[in-house]
């Protein structure tokens, strides 16, 4: 479609602000602007490059964007970005207004297309008049004409609520069951737009538990992604293979596979290649770069569940006075990301040493969450891995997963078994608990 000069100038101003102001600005306007908002090819390309730079954990600036363009050899795009950078050097307030104007232009453009289609349908002598009028009304409603900002009318909210009730009556509820019946009994499953924090002391199985959750969801047909700040993709895949195949995790570090095990690993790799599990294993990651990545996953990979390992390793997007404020800012940002992407996010966190000071068998509590009370406040669910000694020779070991907070479900204890050598969790029956 032909783009007017005013629209072209507006798009260049927005991408110029992105290049000049970086990830903070992009994160603040993600609810307003996306790749589809741009009609000008150069503006769309520049925006997508900025998204890719942020997703890689790099600073979005003229240098990082230009480096990507130089590699592509597009001299015209490089000239466009250079001039855009100068145009984008405006006040934060004007930069936000530019994004809001672009959203309005995008909505207006889409509404005009929808209205044209509806009018074309109405002009057809064979069309249903009532249906055509309803199409026009739906076009108006879909863009919120007459409503203020991003708010929704109470009537619209009630309609969405009715839709949710109908889904419940049809047993068509959009959630992902957990891998364990003992846990499903308490929390039912992983629901959209919610955040679950899983916390434990070091070496107590946090990552193994979360990987079990992700692979189980993917095998059930749900897209599930991993953002790992602690280990690379090879280590993650080794843990997945050990859990699925029942091969000792130590062999994935030291070797010594039997011929049967080597063949089983090759067959497993060939099978799981088709699973929808994107992995992002950057080391210097901020909430805004995670938000950019998860938005891409939601749009292009249909991801419904994302694991982030782990909270205390995420860098802050802004300077803060204390470590506690840093964790609080990251926690709030991650909760916001769950809402904006529609995903269920599983955020791993460490427990502080206070739980060990109370005795070796002391159960962890919410106050043991390391460095900030905001973790508990922001989360919909908080699950704490109960005490067990990583130095014990027993295998498997009994592990209690304590559901300490469940905003919409029940708190309690899910009894599990951890097969340590296979990095696999399973339900613990009453009989095994007595043994």
PyMOL commands that set and color helices and strands:
alter all, ss='L'
color gray80, all
select helices_A, chain A and resi 5-21+23-29+35-37+41-55+62-72+75-87+92-123+129-142+154-169+181-187+206-219+233-245+251-254+259-272+287-301+311-313+323-341+354-357+366-368+374-378+420-422+430-434
alter helices_A, ss='H'
color red, helices_A
select strands_A, chain A and resi 175-176+190-191+195-200+223-228+279-280+303-309+344-350+381-385+397-406+412-419+424-427
alter strands_A, ss='S'
color yellow, strands_A
deselect
rebuild
show_as cartoon
